[in-house]
Amino acid sequence: MNKYSTLSEAVNDLTKRGYTYNFNVKDDCIECAENKCQLQPDEFEIDEIHRFEEMSDLDNESVLYAISSKDDNLKGLLVNAHGTYADLASYELIQKLERLQR
């Protein structure tokens, strides 16, 4: 797995590697607005996870997920704030994903 210095470096490289869609977190799924698709946790895989902390604010952490769907051949990225700024729905969805990976 690649080690990236910045979030933008990771996004650029993963986009070149085919992760071209943008996913957003909904209450219990992720959504790709570009093709109006919603994926439940059992419908996609997390291929890579990258965490980034801002040096000026160590409590401000972002997490980048490289995601691929199981059925539709969608590959895309989901960026989520972690820690203090993470929203509750995102946290609940991530908890579901962690249970699926065990």
C-alpha positions as CSV (number, residue, x, y, z in Angstrom):
1,M,0.0,0.0,0.0
2,N,1.2,3.5,-0.8
3,K,2.2,6.0,1.9
4,Y,1.0,9.5,1.1
5,S,2.2,12.7,2.6
6,T,-1.0,14.7,1.9
7,L,-4.7,14.1,1.2
8,S,-4.4,15.7,-2.2
9,E,-1.5,13.5,-3.2
10,A,-3.5,10.4,-2.2
11,V,-6.6,11.6,-4.1
12,N,-4.6,12.3,-7.2
13,D,-2.9,9.0,-7.2
14,L,-6.0,6.9,-6.5
15,T,-7.9,8.8,-9.2
16,K,-5.1,7.8,-11.7
17,R,-5.5,4.2,-10.4
18,G,-9.2,4.2,-11.4
19,Y,-11.0,5.5,-8.3
20,T,-12.9,8.1,-10.2
21,Y,-16.3,8.4,-8.4
22,N,-17.0,10.5,-5.3
23,F,-18.9,8.8,-2.5
24,N,-20.8,10.6,0.3
25,V,-22.0,9.1,3.5
26,K,-25.7,8.8,4.1
27,D,-27.4,7.5,7.3
28,D,-26.9,3.8,6.5
29,C,-25.2,3.7,3.1
30,I,-22.8,5.5,0.8
31,E,-24.0,7.4,-2.2
32,C,-22.5,8.3,-5.6
33,A,-24.4,11.3,-6.8
34,E,-22.7,11.1,-10.3
35,N,-24.7,8.0,-11.2
36,K,-27.4,8.2,-8.5
37,C,-26.3,5.0,-6.9
38,Q,-26.5,4.0,-3.2
39,L,-24.5,1.1,-1.8
40,Q,-25.2,-0.7,1.4
41,P,-22.2,-1.9,3.5
42,D,-22.5,-5.4,2.1
43,E,-22.4,-4.1,-1.5
44,F,-18.9,-2.7,-1.5
45,E,-15.3,-3.3,-0.3
46,I,-12.8,-1.0,1.3
47,D,-9.7,-1.4,-0.8
48,E,-7.5,1.1,1.1
49,I,-7.6,3.4,4.1
50,H,-5.4,6.4,4.5
51,R,-5.4,8.8,7.5
52,F,-4.1,12.3,7.5
53,E,-3.5,14.7,10.4
54,E,-3.0,18.4,10.0
55,M,0.3,19.4,11.6
56,S,-1.2,22.7,12.9
57,D,-4.2,20.9,14.5
58,L,-3.6,17.3,15.5
59,D,-7.3,16.9,16.5
60,N,-8.3,17.5,12.9
61,E,-7.9,14.2,11.1
62,S,-9.2,13.1,7.8
63,V,-9.7,9.6,6.6
64,L,-9.7,8.6,2.9
65,Y,-11.3,5.4,1.8
66,A,-10.7,3.8,-1.6
67,I,-13.9,1.9,-2.3
68,S,-15.1,-0.5,-5.0
69,S,-18.6,-1.9,-5.4
70,K,-19.1,-5.7,-5.6
71,D,-21.6,-5.7,-8.5
72,D,-21.4,-2.5,-10.6
73,N,-17.6,-2.1,-11.0
74,L,-17.7,1.4,-9.4
75,K,-14.5,2.6,-7.9
76,G,-14.4,5.8,-6.0
77,L,-13.2,7.8,-2.9
78,L,-14.9,8.7,0.3
79,V,-13.3,11.4,2.5
80,N,-14.5,11.6,6.1
81,A,-13.5,13.8,9.0
82,H,-12.3,11.7,11.9
83,G,-12.3,12.5,15.6
84,T,-13.9,15.8,16.8
85,Y,-15.4,16.7,13.4
86,A,-16.8,13.4,12.3
87,D,-20.5,13.3,12.1
88,L,-22.6,10.6,13.8
89,A,-23.9,9.0,10.7
90,S,-20.4,8.6,9.3
91,Y,-19.3,7.0,12.5
92,E,-22.2,4.5,12.5
93,L,-21.6,3.5,8.9
94,I,-17.8,3.0,9.5
95,Q,-18.7,0.8,12.5
96,K,-20.8,-1.4,10.2
97,L,-18.0,-1.6,7.7
98,E,-15.5,-2.7,10.4
99,R,-17.9,-5.5,11.4
100,L,-18.0,-6.7,7.8
101,Q,-14.2,-6.9,7.5
102,R,-13.8,-9.2,10.5
